Amino acid sequence: MKGSYRFEFWDYTLHRADEVFFVVGRERGRIETDNSALDLAIRTTRLFTREGSGWRQLHHHGSIDDPDMLSRYQRLVFGR
């Protein structure tokens, strides 16, 4: 899909244990194409591990809770 995506990670908590941490929160964003636009609200989890002197994201999962929003997202992105 051609278009622009903008997302903001917000309303989150951070949990750390030694060389790993995870963040649980929300993303809000917008997808725009030539003919359509959709505002999104996503529940998300991100997992990081220490790598050298920094951190590396290992995993990112997002879920759209609202069934209607999920359906509109799937139609916009996948054409279904």
Summary of the structure (lengths in Angstrom):
residues: 80
radius of gyration: 15.2
end to end distance: 12.4
largest distance: 47.2
contacts: 180
relative contact order: 0.21
helix: 15%
strand: 65%
